[in-house]
């Protein structure tokens, strides 16, 4: 396991990759387990002991059965999304109709909104006016000095 961990680090460094923390924790755990097992039984072979578990996981997750289950899950997700599609389209059409009705004769703003826009524009124009006057004064100052 220690050799495998070293090889893992070398490969990730060679390809400038980041090692996922879960993988590091798994490798660390396996190195510790192998060390403890070898202290109890110097002939312990971690590869032979882990082979049935690893084989089952690979067959279940990466084998044909795992791929079929993954495809079935994807089809089920697609089916669930397809069942919601008519409602989504209906809501979209309803919103488009409401927007069309609201903007047919132009957008009507409430008096409070118009007043707030005017105040905001006035503040912006005030600073623009002050900025222009400051620039004029500075230019005049430079011309006469």
C-alpha positions as CSV (number, residue, x, y, z in Angstrom):
1,X,0.0,0.0,0.0
2,X,2.8,2.4,0.8
3,X,4.3,1.8,-2.7
4,X,0.9,2.4,-4.2
5,X,0.5,5.7,-2.3
6,X,3.9,6.8,-3.4
7,X,3.0,6.0,-7.0
8,X,-0.2,7.9,-6.7
9,X,1.6,11.0,-5.5
10,X,4.1,10.7,-8.4
11,X,1.4,10.4,-11.0
12,X,-0.5,13.4,-9.6
13,X,2.6,15.5,-9.5
14,X,3.7,14.4,-13.0
15,X,0.4,15.5,-14.5
16,X,0.0,18.5,-12.2
17,X,-3.3,17.1,-10.8
18,X,-4.9,17.6,-7.4
19,X,-5.5,14.5,-5.4
20,X,-9.0,14.2,-4.0
21,X,-9.1,14.2,-0.2
22,X,-11.3,11.1,-0.1
23,X,-8.7,9.2,-2.0
24,X,-5.9,10.4,0.3
25,X,-7.9,9.3,3.3
26,X,-8.6,5.9,1.8
27,X,-5.0,5.4,1.0
28,X,-3.9,6.5,4.5
29,X,-6.4,4.1,6.1
30,X,-5.3,1.2,3.9
31,X,-1.6,1.9,4.8
32,X,-2.5,2.0,8.5
33,X,-4.6,-1.2,8.2
34,X,-1.8,-3.0,6.3
35,X,0.7,-1.9,9.0
36,X,-1.4,-3.2,11.8
37,X,-2.2,-6.4,10.0
38,X,1.5,-7.0,9.2
39,X,2.4,-6.4,12.8
40,X,-0.1,-9.2,13.7
41,X,0.8,-11.5,10.8
42,X,4.0,-10.7,8.8
43,X,2.7,-12.7,5.9
44,X,-0.5,-10.7,5.5
45,X,-1.2,-9.7,1.9
46,X,-3.4,-6.7,1.7
47,X,-4.1,-7.2,-2.0
48,X,-5.4,-10.7,-1.5
49,X,-7.5,-9.7,1.5
50,X,-9.1,-6.7,-0.3
51,X,-9.5,-8.4,-3.7
52,X,-13.1,-9.9,-3.1
53,X,-14.4,-6.5,-1.8
54,X,-12.8,-4.6,-4.6
55,X,-14.0,-7.1,-7.2
56,X,-17.6,-6.8,-5.9
57,X,-17.5,-3.0,-5.9
58,X,-16.1,-2.9,-9.5
59,X,-18.7,-5.3,-10.8
60,X,-21.5,-3.5,-9.0
61,X,-20.5,0.0,-10.0
62,X,-18.4,-0.2,-13.1
63,X,-19.5,-3.5,-14.7
64,X,-22.4,-4.0,-17.1
65,X,-25.0,-4.3,-14.3
66,X,-23.8,-1.0,-12.8
67,X,-24.0,0.7,-16.2
68,X,-27.5,-0.7,-16.7
69,X,-28.6,0.6,-13.3
70,X,-27.1,4.0,-14.1
71,X,-28.9,4.1,-17.4
72,X,-32.2,3.1,-15.8
73,X,-31.7,5.9,-13.2
74,X,-31.1,8.4,-16.0
75,X,-34.2,7.3,-17.9
76,X,-36.2,7.6,-14.7
77,X,-34.9,11.1,-14.1
78,X,-35.7,12.0,-17.7
79,X,-39.2,10.6,-17.3
80,X,-39.8,12.7,-14.1
81,X,-38.6,15.8,-15.9
82,X,-40.8,15.0,-18.9
83,X,-43.9,14.7,-16.7
84,X,-43.3,18.3,-15.4
85,X,-42.8,19.7,-18.9
86,X,-46.5,20.4,-19.8
87,X,-47.0,22.4,-16.6
88,X,-43.8,24.3,-17.3
89,X,-44.9,25.1,-20.8
90,X,-48.3,26.2,-19.6
91,X,-46.8,28.5,-17.0
92,X,-44.5,29.9,-19.6
93,X,-47.4,30.6,-21.9
94,X,-49.4,32.2,-19.1
95,X,-46.5,34.5,-18.1
96,X,-45.9,35.5,-21.7
97,X,-49.6,36.4,-22.1
98,X,-49.6,38.4,-18.9
99,X,-46.5,40.3,-20.0
100,X,-48.0,40.9,-23.4
101,X,-51.2,42.3,-21.8
102,X,-49.2,44.5,-19.3
103,X,-47.1,46.0,-22.1
104,X,-49.7,46.3,-24.8
105,X,-50.4,50.0,-24.1
106,X,-47.0,50.7,-22.6
107,X,-45.9,50.3,-19.0
108,X,-47.8,52.3,-16.5
109,X,-45.8,53.5,-13.5
110,X,-47.2,54.5,-10.2
111,X,-46.8,58.1,-9.1
112,X,-44.5,57.0,-6.3
113,X,-42.2,55.2,-8.8
114,X,-42.1,58.2,-11.1
115,X,-41.2,60.4,-8.1
116,X,-38.5,58.0,-7.0
117,X,-37.0,57.9,-10.5
118,X,-37.0,61.7,-10.6
119,X,-35.2,62.0,-7.2
120,X,-32.6,59.4,-8.3
121,X,-32.0,61.3,-11.6
122,X,-31.8,64.6,-9.7
123,X,-29.1,63.3,-7.4
124,X,-27.2,61.9,-10.4
125,X,-27.5,65.2,-12.3
126,X,-26.5,67.2,-9.2
127,X,-23.2,65.4,-9.0
128,X,-22.6,65.7,-12.7
129,X,-23.3,69.4,-12.5
130,X,-20.9,69.8,-9.6
131,X,-18.2,67.8,-11.4
132,X,-18.5,69.9,-14.5
133,X,-18.2,73.1,-12.5
134,X,-15.2,71.8,-10.6
135,X,-13.6,71.0,-14.0
136,X,-14.3,74.4,-15.4
137,X,-12.9,76.1,-12.3
138,X,-9.7,74.0,-12.4
139,X,-9.3,74.8,-16.1
140,X,-9.8,78.5,-15.6
141,X,-7.4,78.4,-12.6
142,X,-4.7,76.7,-14.8
143,X,-5.3,79.2,-17.6
144,X,-4.9,82.3,-15.5
145,X,-2.0,81.1,-13.3
